[in-house]
Amino acid sequence: RAEEEKKKKSDPLEDVIANVQSLTPIGLLGNLPNVAKKPPEKESEMFHKELKRHDHQMRTLRIATERLYKEGLSMPLDPMDLPVEELGPFDLCRELVSHLYLGIQPHRPDYRCLSFIHDDEKLRRAIKLLDKNHPARDCHKIGVIYVARGQDDQRHFLRNYGATDDIRYQKFLDGLGWEVEMAKHHGFVGGLDRRGTTGAYSRYYASATVELVFHVVTLMPTKDSDIQQIHKKRHVGNDHVQIIYCNDHKEYRPKTITSQFNDAHVVVYPLRNGQYRIQVHRKDFMPMFGPLQDGMVIGEQLLGALVRETALNASKTRRSIQPHYMGPLPTRQTRIKDIITRCSNPLTKKDAAKFLAESLGTENKRDNSACDASHPLQGPLRRRSSSHIDSENIARQHFSSRRAQTLMHL
């Protein structure tokens, strides 16, 4: 009776699920059937099986190695033991073609064009002016003005010279850039005179992509006869970005120095606790720049580097909004194309192609006679080594013939 009552109380759906799980290998809805687990193997049996497997692998490897050595095949394990083939004309020409970017398939077809030019005085003068007027690095010039206590007029600012007694200001200049002697400086000068009329020393910073010259007012000599100090304002007044080191308790006014430029100002106020307060002014058309923002307070260790990066980004931002602006590298590329157009000599193209064709020739004339004479470069491009297979010779001849056709076309 108890079993009959259980059957009556059992759910028919559970019976169906139980039957399905017992019939299918994975059960219903991914549930694994209840299968009795095998008893775990003993540790000694598992260790014995692992030893047998390892022994079988070592025996197979030993047999295969003995068979290879019996057949006389060499198996060099050290790269220094590999046979070295002497470089021939084909290898040298292939390296030259690779350096000229002719061994690749660029997206722009004009990259495959070559122009041969005369090495004369006209070309050398053009290259010298190219490096002087259009350097590969992005060059910027930034003004640095020192404001002493009680000064609120540009005539007072521009008359400041030296300021060596202000130790904190001198440390700030050291953080901005390196002190360079203009007579020996070979980098970007930003309009300063190398002969020393604008100062014997200046501040300069450079990286792999940027050159930065600071027009420091306190490093430019002061002329007592000139009230407005035109020779200083000529540089500082034409800078788009200015750095102001203000020792006065009054707020600096961006329009203190009258100029059509001076679009951004980074003002540094030294505090009594050894830190510095930053104030940033920019004209309405100037986009935002950083990393320093108006109202920040920073320490002495990071002051020079952060102010320099902020002024540099402000100068880059000012250039980016100019119409038809191109970076230094695109501008330099355009000037190089102009030099090639002016100085190229079309009469030398065939001679250059002939020279490259002759440089591919071999010293062994028998190789040349064995090749097809219909193409001037088919014979010279044959490999001299008899150890190379024919398919490799054919592939290399095809590669060289295509390069030769390109050179002859140019």
C-alpha positions in Angstrom: 0.0 0.0 0.0 2.8 2.4 0.8 4.3 1.9 -2.7 1.0 2.4 -4.3 0.5 5.7 -2.4 3.9 6.9 -3.6 3.1 6.2 -7.2 -0.2 8.1 -6.8 1.6 11.1 -5.3 4.5 11.1 -7.8 4.4 13.8 -10.6 4.1 12.4 -14.1 6.5 15.1 -15.4 9.2 14.0 -13.1 8.9 10.4 -14.4 9.2 11.6 -18.0 12.4 13.6 -17.1 13.9 10.7 -15.3 13.2 8.4 -18.3 14.8 10.9 -20.7 17.9 11.3 -18.6 18.4 7.6 -18.4 18.1 7.2 -22.3 20.1 10.2 -23.6 23.9 10.5 -23.1 23.8 14.1 -21.9 20.5 14.2 -20.2 17.7 16.7 -20.5 18.6 20.4 -20.8 22.3 19.6 -20.5 22.0 17.7 -17.2 24.3 14.8 -17.1 22.8 11.5 -16.1 23.6 9.9 -12.9 26.4 7.5 -13.9 28.4 5.6 -11.4 31.9 7.0 -11.1 34.8 4.7 -11.6 36.9 4.2 -8.6 40.0 6.4 -8.6 43.2 4.7 -9.7 45.9 4.2 -7.1 48.8 6.6 -7.1 51.3 3.8 -7.9 49.3 2.7 -11.0 49.2 6.3 -12.4 52.9 6.8 -11.8 53.6 3.5 -13.6 51.6 4.6 -16.7 53.3 7.9 -16.8 56.7 6.3 -16.8 55.7 3.9 -19.6 54.5 6.9 -21.8 57.7 8.8 -21.2 59.8 5.8 -22.1 57.9 5.2 -25.3 58.4 8.9 -26.4 62.2 8.8 -25.7 62.5 5.5 -27.6 60.7 6.9 -30.6 62.9 10.0 -30.6 66.1 8.0 -30.4 65.1 5.8 -33.3 64.2 8.7 -35.5 67.4 10.5 -34.7 69.5 7.4 -35.5 67.7 7.0 -38.8 68.4 10.6 -39.9 72.1 10.4 -39.1 72.3 7.1 -41.0 70.8 8.8 -44.1 73.6 11.5 -43.9 71.3 14.4 -43.2 72.9 17.3 -41.2 71.0 18.8 -38.3 72.9 22.1 -37.3 71.7 23.4 -34.0 73.9 26.4 -33.8 73.2 29.3 -36.3 76.9 29.9 -36.6 77.3 26.4 -38.1 75.0 27.3 -41.0 76.6 27.6 -44.4 77.3 31.3 -45.3 77.0 32.4 -48.9 79.0 35.4 -50.2 76.9 38.4 -51.1 76.7 39.0 -54.8 75.5 41.9 -57.0 71.9 40.7 -56.8 71.9 41.0 -53.0 73.5 44.5 -53.0 71.0 45.7 -55.6 68.1 44.2 -53.7 69.2 46.1 -50.6 69.4 49.3 -52.6 66.0 48.8 -54.0 64.6 48.1 -50.5 66.2 51.4 -49.2 64.5 53.3 -52.0 61.1 51.8 -51.0 60.8 50.0 -54.4 60.6 46.6 -52.9 57.2 47.2 -51.4 53.7 48.0 -52.7 52.8 51.4 -51.2 49.3 52.8 -51.2 50.4 55.9 -53.2 51.9 55.2 -56.6 53.9 58.4 -56.6 56.2 56.9 -53.9 57.6 54.6 -56.6 58.9 57.5 -58.7 62.6 58.3 -58.7 64.3 61.5 -59.9 68.0 61.8 -60.4 69.6 65.2 -59.8 73.0 66.8 -60.2 75.1 67.3 -57.0 75.9 70.9 -57.7 76.0 74.2 -55.8 72.4 75.0 -56.6 71.3 71.7 -54.9 73.4 72.3 -51.9 72.1 75.8 -51.4 68.5 74.6 -51.6 69.2 71.8 -49.1 70.8 74.3 -46.7 67.8 76.7 -46.9 65.5 73.7 -46.5 67.1 72.8 -43.1 67.2 76.4 -42.0 63.6 77.5 -43.0 61.8 74.2 -42.7 63.3 71.9 -40.1 62.0 68.4 -39.4 61.0 69.3 -35.8 58.2 71.6 -34.7 59.8 74.9 -33.6 58.2 77.4 -31.2 59.2 80.6 -29.6 57.7 81.8 -26.3 58.3 85.0 -24.4 59.3 85.1 -20.7 58.7 88.4 -18.7 59.8 89.1 -15.2 57.7 91.5 -13.1 59.3 92.9 -10.0 57.4 94.3 -7.0 55.7 97.6 -7.7 55.9 97.3 -11.5 52.7 97.7 -13.5 53.8 99.2 -16.8 55.5 97.6 -19.9 58.3 100.1 -19.8 59.3 98.8 -16.4 58.9 95.1 -17.4 61.1 95.5 -20.5 63.9 97.3 -18.5 64.5 94.4 -16.2 67.8 92.7 -16.7 69.6 89.9 -14.9 67.4 89.5 -11.8 70.1 87.2 -10.4 69.2 88.2 -6.8 65.8 86.4 -7.2 66.8 82.8 -6.5 63.3 81.4 -7.0 63.1 83.0 -10.4 66.5 81.6 -11.5 65.4 78.1 -10.4 62.2 78.6 -12.5 64.3 79.5 -15.6 66.4 76.3 -15.0 63.2 74.3 -15.1 62.0 75.9 -18.3 65.1 75.0 -20.4 68.8 74.8 -20.7 71.1 77.8 -20.8 72.8 78.0 -24.2 75.4 80.3 -25.6 74.1 81.9 -28.7 77.5 82.1 -30.5 77.8 78.3 -30.2 74.2 77.2 -30.4 73.4 75.3 -33.6 69.7 74.7 -33.0 66.6 76.8 -33.4 67.1 80.5 -32.4 63.6 81.9 -32.8 64.8 85.1 -34.4 67.6 85.8 -31.8 70.9 87.0 -33.0 73.8 84.6 -32.7 76.3 87.5 -32.6 75.0 88.5 -29.1 73.0 91.7 -29.8 69.9 90.1 -28.3 71.9 88.6 -25.4 74.9 86.2 -25.1 72.8 83.5 -23.6 69.2 82.3 -23.8 67.0 79.4 -22.7 66.4 76.4 -25.0 64.6 73.1 -24.8 64.4 70.3 -27.4 63.1 66.8 -27.8 62.8 64.3 -30.6 59.9 66.2 -32.2 60.0 69.8 -30.7 62.4 72.7 -30.4 61.6 75.5 -28.0 63.3 78.9 -27.6 62.4 81.3 -24.8 62.7 85.1 -25.4 63.7 85.9 -21.8 63.6 89.6 -21.2 66.0 89.5 -18.3 68.7 87.9 -20.6 68.5 90.6 -23.3 70.7 93.7 -22.7 68.9 96.9 -21.7 69.5 100.1 -23.6 69.3 103.2 -21.3 68.7 105.5 -24.2 65.6 103.6 -25.4 62.6 104.1 -23.1 60.4 101.5 -24.8 63.2 98.9 -25.3 62.1 98.3 -28.9 64.8 95.6 -29.4 63.2 93.5 -26.6 59.6 94.2 -27.6 60.4 93.2 -31.1 60.7 89.6 -29.9 58.4 89.4 -26.9 55.6 91.4 -28.4 55.5 89.2 -31.5 55.2 86.0 -29.5 51.7 84.3 -29.4 52.3 82.9 -26.0 54.0 84.6 -23.0 55.1 83.3 -19.6 54.8 85.9 -16.8 56.7 85.5 -13.5 55.0 88.1 -11.3 56.4 89.0 -8.0 54.0 91.9 -7.5 51.0 91.5 -5.2 48.6 92.9 -7.9 47.0 90.7 -10.6 48.8 90.8 -13.9 46.8 92.3 -16.8 47.2 90.5 -20.1 46.9 93.9 -22.0 49.8 95.4 -20.2 52.1 94.9 -23.2 50.3 96.3 -26.3 50.6 94.0 -29.2 48.5 92.3 -31.9 49.8 89.0 -30.8 50.1 87.7 -27.2 47.1 85.4 -27.5 47.8 83.4 -24.3 49.4 84.1 -21.0 50.6 81.7 -18.3 51.2 83.8 -15.2 53.2 82.4 -12.2 52.8 83.9 -8.7 55.3 82.8 -6.1 53.7 82.1 -2.7 55.2 82.5 0.7 54.9 78.8 1.5 57.3 77.9 -1.3 54.5 76.9 -3.8 53.2 78.8 -6.9 49.8 79.9 -8.0 49.0 79.6 -11.7 46.8 82.0 -13.7 45.9 81.3 -17.4 44.6 84.0 -19.7 43.6 83.3 -23.3 41.7 85.2 -26.0 38.1 84.3 -26.9 39.1 82.5 -30.2 41.7 80.3 -28.4 40.7 76.8 -27.7 41.4 75.2 -24.3 44.9 73.9 -23.6 46.7 72.4 -20.6 47.9 70.7 -18.5 47.9 73.6 -16.1 44.5 75.4 -15.6 43.6 78.7 -14.0 43.8 78.6 -10.2 46.1 75.6 -9.8 48.8 75.6 -7.1 51.9 73.5 -7.7 55.3 72.9 -6.1 58.7 74.0 -7.2 59.9 70.6 -8.5 57.1 70.4 -11.2 56.8 74.2 -11.9 59.2 74.5 -14.8 58.2 71.4 -16.7 54.4 72.0 -16.3 54.6 75.6 -17.3 56.8 74.7 -20.3 54.3 72.1 -21.5 51.4 74.4 -21.0 53.0 77.2 -23.0 54.0 74.7 -25.7 50.5 73.3 -26.0 49.1 76.9 -26.2 51.5 77.6 -29.1 50.5 74.4 -30.9 46.8 75.3 -30.3 47.3 78.7 -31.8 49.0 77.3 -34.9 46.4 74.6 -35.4 43.6 77.2 -35.9 45.4 79.0 -38.6 44.0 78.5 -42.1 45.9 76.1 -44.4 48.2 75.0 -41.6 50.4 72.0 -42.2 52.8 70.4 -39.8 56.5 70.5 -40.1 56.9 67.1 -41.9 54.2 67.7 -44.6 55.7 71.2 -45.2 59.2 69.8 -45.5 58.0 67.1 -47.9 56.4 69.7 -50.1 59.6 71.7 -50.2 61.6 68.6 -51.0 59.4 67.9 -54.0 59.9 71.5 -55.2 63.7 71.0 -55.0 63.4 67.8 -57.0 61.4 69.5 -59.6 63.9 72.4 -60.0 67.1 70.4 -59.8 66.2 67.2 -61.5 68.0 66.3 -64.7 66.1 64.0 -67.0 69.2 63.2 -69.1 70.7 61.3 -66.1 67.7 58.9 -65.7 68.8 56.6 -68.4 72.4 56.7 -67.3 71.4 55.9 -63.7 69.3 53.0 -64.9 72.2 51.8 -67.0 74.5 52.0 -64.0 72.2 50.0 -61.9 71.9 47.4 -64.6 75.7 47.1 -64.9 76.1 46.8 -61.2 73.9 43.7 -61.3 76.3 42.0 -63.6 78.5 39.0 -62.7 82.1 38.6 -63.2 81.5 35.2 -64.8 80.5 35.8 -68.5 79.4 32.2 -68.9 76.4 32.9 -66.7 75.5 35.8 -68.9 75.6 33.8 -72.1 73.4 31.1 -70.7 70.5 33.5 -70.1 68.0 35.1 -72.4 69.6 38.0 -74.2 66.3 39.6 -75.1 66.4 41.5 -71.7 69.5 43.4 -70.7 69.2 42.3 -67.1 68.1 38.6 -67.5 71.7 37.4 -67.9 73.4 39.3 -65.1 70.7 38.3 -62.6 71.6 34.6 -62.8 72.9 33.2 -59.5 76.5 32.1 -59.6 76.2 29.4 -56.9 75.4 26.0 -58.3 73.9 24.9 -55.0 70.7 26.9 -55.6 67.8 25.1 -57.1 66.2 26.3 -60.4 63.0 27.5 -58.9 64.9 29.9 -56.7 66.8 31.3 -59.7 63.6 31.8 -61.7 61.9 33.6 -58.8 64.9 35.9 -58.3 65.1 36.6 -62.0 61.5 37.6 -62.1 61.9 39.9 -59.1 64.9 41.6 -60.6 63.4 41.9 -64.1 60.4 43.8 -62.6 62.7 46.2 -60.8 64.8 46.7 -63.9 61.7 47.5 -65.9 60.8 50.1 -63.3 64.2 51.7 -63.4 64.3 51.7 -67.2 60.9 53.3 -67.2 62.1 56.1 -64.9 
